[in-house]
Amino acid sequence: MDNLLKNVDENIEIQKRFRSRIAREEDFLSDPEMPATTVATTGGSLFRVVGAVQLDDGPVEFSICTYETPGLYSLTKDGRTVGPQPRQVPYFLDRPRVEWTTRPAADGSTPEEPRWFWVDDGIDLHLTTEDVPSVCEPFKPEPFIQQIPEPITPTALPPK
Protein backbone atom coordinates (compact mmCIF):
# COMPACT_ATOMS: atom_id res chain seq x y z
CA MET A 1 0.00 0.00 0.00
CA ASP A 2 2.77 2.47 0.85
CA ASN A 3 4.16 2.26 -2.67
CA LEU A 4 0.71 2.77 -4.19
CA LEU A 5 0.14 5.95 -2.17
CA LYS A 6 3.56 7.53 -2.05
CA ASN A 7 3.28 9.34 -5.39
CA VAL A 8 -0.30 10.60 -5.03
CA ASP A 9 -0.26 14.40 -5.41
CA GLU A 10 -2.36 15.02 -2.27
CA ASN A 11 0.32 13.31 -0.19
CA ILE A 12 3.17 15.69 -1.12
CA GLU A 13 2.89 17.76 2.09
CA ILE A 14 2.63 14.61 4.21
CA GLN A 15 5.71 13.21 2.45
CA LYS A 16 7.68 16.41 3.09
CA ARG A 17 6.77 16.38 6.79
CA PHE A 18 7.59 12.66 7.02
CA ARG A 19 11.00 13.05 5.36
CA SER A 20 11.89 15.85 7.79
CA ARG A 21 11.46 13.41 10.69
CA ILE A 22 13.40 10.35 9.50
CA ALA A 23 17.05 9.43 9.02
CA ARG A 24 18.39 9.34 5.46
CA GLU A 25 18.96 5.58 5.65
CA GLU A 26 15.23 5.05 6.40
CA ASP A 27 13.95 7.16 3.47
CA PHE A 28 11.98 4.75 1.28
CA LEU A 29 10.05 7.63 -0.32
CA SER A 30 12.97 8.29 -2.64
CA ASP A 31 12.75 4.72 -4.02
CA PRO A 32 11.51 4.44 -7.61
CA GLU A 33 7.76 4.24 -8.07
CA MET A 34 6.47 0.69 -8.40
CA PRO A 35 4.29 -0.02 -11.44
CA ALA A 36 0.61 -0.18 -10.52
CA THR A 37 -0.70 -3.71 -11.01
CA THR A 38 -3.88 -3.34 -8.94
CA VAL A 39 -7.23 -1.77 -9.68
CA ALA A 40 -8.49 -1.55 -6.09
CA THR A 41 -7.64 -2.67 -2.57
CA THR A 42 -9.86 -3.46 0.39
CA GLY A 43 -9.48 -4.80 3.90
CA GLY A 44 -6.88 -3.52 6.29
CA SER A 45 -4.40 -4.16 9.05
CA LEU A 46 -4.37 -3.03 12.66
CA PHE A 47 -1.20 -1.57 14.19
CA ARG A 48 -0.77 -1.57 17.98
CA VAL A 49 2.13 -0.23 19.99
CA VAL A 50 2.46 -2.83 22.72
CA GLY A 51 5.68 -1.74 24.38
CA ALA A 52 8.43 0.86 24.61
CA VAL A 53 11.86 0.76 26.24
CA GLN A 54 14.76 3.20 26.33
CA LEU A 55 17.96 1.48 25.19
CA ASP A 56 21.31 1.97 26.90
CA ASP A 57 22.71 3.91 23.92
CA GLY A 58 19.83 6.44 23.99
CA PRO A 59 17.13 5.58 21.44
CA VAL A 60 13.66 4.46 22.46
CA GLU A 61 12.59 1.16 20.90
CA PHE A 62 8.88 0.49 20.34
CA SER A 63 7.26 -2.90 19.89
CA ILE A 64 4.56 -2.56 17.22
CA CYS A 65 2.35 -5.50 16.35
CA THR A 66 0.66 -5.52 12.95
CA TYR A 67 -2.41 -7.72 12.81
CA GLU A 68 -3.71 -8.70 9.38
CA THR A 69 -7.37 -8.33 10.24
CA PRO A 70 -8.90 -8.97 7.81
CA GLY A 71 -5.73 -8.31 5.79
CA LEU A 72 -5.30 -6.40 2.55
CA TYR A 73 -6.94 -7.82 -0.57
CA SER A 74 -6.30 -6.40 -4.04
CA LEU A 75 -8.03 -6.76 -7.37
CA THR A 76 -5.37 -6.94 -10.08
CA LYS A 77 -5.66 -5.53 -13.59
CA ASP A 78 -6.03 -9.07 -14.93
CA GLY A 79 -9.04 -9.74 -12.67
CA ARG A 80 -7.41 -11.84 -9.94
CA THR A 81 -8.03 -11.22 -6.24
CA VAL A 82 -4.80 -11.35 -4.25
CA GLY A 83 -4.82 -11.51 -0.49
CA PRO A 84 -2.43 -12.03 2.38
CA GLN A 85 -0.40 -15.19 2.10
CA PRO A 86 -1.24 -17.79 4.76
CA ARG A 87 1.50 -17.83 7.37
CA GLN A 88 2.24 -19.64 10.59
CA VAL A 89 1.79 -16.46 12.63
CA PRO A 90 -0.84 -14.04 11.19
CA TYR A 91 0.79 -10.93 12.57
CA PHE A 92 4.13 -9.14 12.52
CA LEU A 93 6.35 -7.54 15.13
CA ASP A 94 8.50 -4.53 14.29
CA ARG A 95 10.76 -2.68 16.68
CA PRO A 96 11.44 0.79 15.24
CA ARG A 97 13.68 3.20 17.13
CA VAL A 98 13.47 6.93 17.68
CA GLU A 99 15.90 9.27 19.37
CA TRP A 100 15.89 12.84 20.70
CA THR A 101 18.41 14.55 18.42
CA THR A 102 19.29 17.32 15.98
CA ARG A 103 20.63 14.87 13.35
CA PRO A 104 20.02 15.91 9.72
CA ALA A 105 16.86 14.47 8.22
CA ALA A 106 16.26 12.61 4.96
CA ASP A 107 15.26 15.89 3.30
CA GLY A 108 18.58 17.49 4.33
CA SER A 109 17.09 19.76 7.00
CA THR A 110 18.68 20.15 10.43
CA PRO A 111 16.48 21.55 13.21
CA GLU A 112 17.63 24.20 15.67
CA GLU A 113 16.23 22.23 18.60
CA PRO A 114 16.23 18.46 19.23
CA ARG A 115 13.14 16.54 18.15
CA TRP A 116 12.03 12.89 18.13
CA PHE A 117 13.61 11.36 15.07
CA TRP A 118 13.03 7.96 13.44
CA VAL A 119 16.44 6.25 13.15
CA ASP A 120 15.67 2.55 12.53
CA ASP A 121 12.75 0.77 10.84
CA GLY A 122 12.80 -1.99 13.43
CA ILE A 123 12.73 -5.01 11.17
CA ASP A 124 14.44 -7.66 13.27
CA LEU A 125 15.61 -10.58 11.17
CA HIS A 126 16.52 -12.51 14.34
CA LEU A 127 12.91 -12.81 15.55
CA THR A 128 11.58 -16.33 15.25
CA THR A 129 7.98 -17.34 14.66
CA GLU A 130 7.95 -18.36 18.33
CA ASP A 131 9.00 -14.85 19.49
CA VAL A 132 6.20 -12.94 17.79
CA PRO A 133 3.19 -14.58 19.53
CA SER A 134 4.73 -14.13 22.98
CA VAL A 135 4.71 -10.37 22.40
CA CYS A 136 1.65 -9.85 20.16
CA GLU A 137 -0.86 -12.53 21.21
CA PRO A 138 -1.96 -10.77 24.44
CA PHE A 139 -2.95 -7.67 22.40
CA LYS A 140 -4.64 -9.48 19.50
CA PRO A 141 -7.98 -7.89 18.55
CA GLU A 142 -11.20 -9.80 19.09
CA PRO A 143 -12.71 -10.80 16.83
CA PHE A 144 -9.59 -11.54 14.81
CA ILE A 145 -11.02 -11.77 11.28
CA GLN A 146 -8.94 -13.44 8.57
CA GLN A 147 -11.15 -13.44 5.47
CA ILE A 148 -11.89 -11.12 2.59
CA PRO A 149 -14.76 -8.69 3.25
CA GLU A 150 -18.06 -9.49 1.53
CA PRO A 151 -18.57 -7.66 -1.79
CA ILE A 152 -20.79 -4.61 -1.74
CA THR A 153 -23.12 -3.30 -4.41
CA PRO A 154 -21.47 -0.28 -6.04
CA THR A 155 -23.32 3.01 -5.82
CA ALA A 156 -23.03 6.02 -8.03
CA LEU A 157 -20.32 8.46 -7.00
CA PRO A 158 -21.52 11.89 -5.88
CA PRO A 159 -20.97 14.62 -8.49
CA LYS A 160 -17.79 16.67 -8.05
PyMOL commands that set and color helices and strands:
alter all, ss='L'
color gray80, all
select helices_A, chain A and resi 2-5+9-19+24-26+28-30+131-139
alter helices_A, ss='H'
color red, helices_A
select strands_A, chain A and resi 38-54+60-76+81-82+91-94+97-101+115-120
alter strands_A, ss='S'
color yellow, strands_A
deselect
rebuild
show_as cartoon
